[in-house]
Amino acid sequence: MMSCKNYNIFLPKSLILFFTSALSVAIISSCGNSKKQGAGGAAEEVLDYKVLTLQPRSATLNVDYPASIQGQQNIEIRPKVDGYVEKIFVDEGSVVKKGQLLFTINAPQYEQDVRTAQAGIKTAEADLSLANMQVKKVKPLVDKDIISHYELESAEYTAQSKAAALAQAKASLVNARINLGYTAITSPVNGVIGALPYKLGSLVTSTTTDPLTTVYNTANIYAYFAINEKQLLDFSKDSTGTGSFKSKLSKLPNVTLILSDGTTYEHTGRVETVNGLINTATGAANVRAGFINPRGLIRSGSSATVRIPNTVKAGLLVPESSTYELQDKRFVYVVDDKNKVKNVAIQVMDNTAGQFYVVTDGLHAGDRIVLQSSNNLRDGTAIKPTAVSEGSVYGSLK
């Protein structure tokens, strides 16, 4: 076996100084790193965010629907007789009155029909006069028993036949004059002239595919828009009893029309009808709102937006700017009692984007939400909340 012996190791003084210096540098570096980490932790400061405490409130929000405009009447003007366009008295876009002359059609055959009918009347009148003379001639002879009573009856029947022929001739004259009157075409209503596809000299018939023109009566205009099945169900859910749906329509507030240039139309309108049939392809029902158009500002075929006010009596309203959308869901930042953020999905009513959303699920009265929606706050992030007054947020609401 080997025995353990004590060995004394002697190091040079220079080597001892080297190890002492290295150990001091390591200690100083370790302290420096600790200070840097501490400084880094202090850099992650808690940021300020504006926070709103939600409380139920009443407000009027707007729901917008794209709409197409149609006039009160769109009347196609078609020829009832065959002929050539002789004169056009209006131009496209002209404003016309009821009874105003629009076109004349060159159809001389109808003038000839009138003359023929007039001649037929004269012939029938002459035949009737002759038949009446025959009755007068035969009657005395019958009274004296010179001829039989049969001769008198025959003469009377002949007179009746000639009278009927005269009535038929007069009817033919009336019909001929009516047909001749169709060569002058007038406007059936007040309105605006549409396109004029046929020019002077064009041959037109009663079976022509395209109308001579269309007169648009826009004294009143209709805005047609669509609502989905859910909105229709919400609208009619509490409508019970005969006539209650119509009664509910009458209680709706006036609606406004936003024109294509973004301006609001000067006259308000009313929702008049809701189509009872839901389109299976679109899942929507057509709705009609009526507006007066005394100045003829709105033309048939134009586009606009119908804005319906929606009064909320006690709802939780959040600004649209405080929400964000992710995967077809809408979220807000809710601040808990420890001032930490949580992303919460909410459900909202349909209303005009850019204003306020009425929350139907996901939030409660007293919840605090972050007004800035940056979509980058993670759950559990601590913030420094700055309370914002309701007046500064909801001041634009009525």
Stockholm file with secondary structure:
# STOCKHOLM 1.0

chainA/1-398         MMSCKNYNIFLPKSLILFFTSALSVAIISSCGNSKKQGAGGAAEEVLDYKVLTLQPRSATLNVDYPASIQGQQNIEIRPKVDGYVEKIFVDEGSVVKKGQLLFTINAPQYEQDVRTAQAGIKTAEADLSLANMQVKKVKPLVDKDIISHYELESAEYTAQSKAAALAQAKASLVNARINLGYTAITSPVNGVIGALPYKLGSLVTSTTTDPLTTVYNTANIYAYFAINEKQLLDFSKDSTGTGSFKSKLSKLPNVTLILSDGTTYEHTGRVETVNGLINTATGAANVRAGFINPRGLIRSGSSATVRIPNTVKAGLLVPESSTYELQDKRFVYVVDDKNKVKNVAIQVMDNTAGQFYVVTDGLHAGDRIVLQSSNNLRDGTAIKPTAVSEGSVYGSLK
#=GR chainA/1-398 SS CCCCCCCCCCCCHHHHHHHHHHHHHHHHHHHHHHHHHHHHHHHSCCCEEEEEECCCEEEEEEEEEEEEEEEEEEEEECCSSCEEEEEECCCTTCEECTTCEEEEEECHHHHHHHHHHHHHHHHHHHHHHHHHHHHHHHHHHHHTTSSCHHHHHHHHHHHHHHHHHHHHHHHHHHHHHHHHHTTEEECSSSEEECCCCCCTTCEECTTCSSCSEEEEEEEEEEEEEEEEHHHHHHHHTTCCSTTHHHHHHHHSCCBEEECTTSCBCSSCBEEEEECSSCBTTTTEEEEEEEEECTTCCSCTTCEEEEEEEEEEEEEEEEEGGGCEEETTEEEEEEECTTSBEEEEEEEECCCCTTSEEEEEESCCTTCEEESCCCSCCCTTCBCEEEECCHHHHHTTCC
#=GC SS_cons         CCCCCCCCCCCCHHHHHHHHHHHHHHHHHHHHHHHHHHHHHHHSCCCEEEEEECCCEEEEEEEEEEEEEEEEEEEEECCSSCEEEEEECCCTTCEECTTCEEEEEECHHHHHHHHHHHHHHHHHHHHHHHHHHHHHHHHHHHHTTSSCHHHHHHHHHHHHHHHHHHHHHHHHHHHHHHHHHTTEEECSSSEEECCCCCCTTCEECTTCSSCSEEEEEEEEEEEEEEEEHHHHHHHHTTCCSTTHHHHHHHHSCCBEEECTTSCBCSSCBEEEEECSSCBTTTTEEEEEEEEECTTCCSCTTCEEEEEEEEEEEEEEEEEGGGCEEETTEEEEEEECTTSBEEEEEEEECCCCTTSEEEEEESCCTTCEEESCCCSCCCTTCBCEEEECCHHHHHTTCC
//
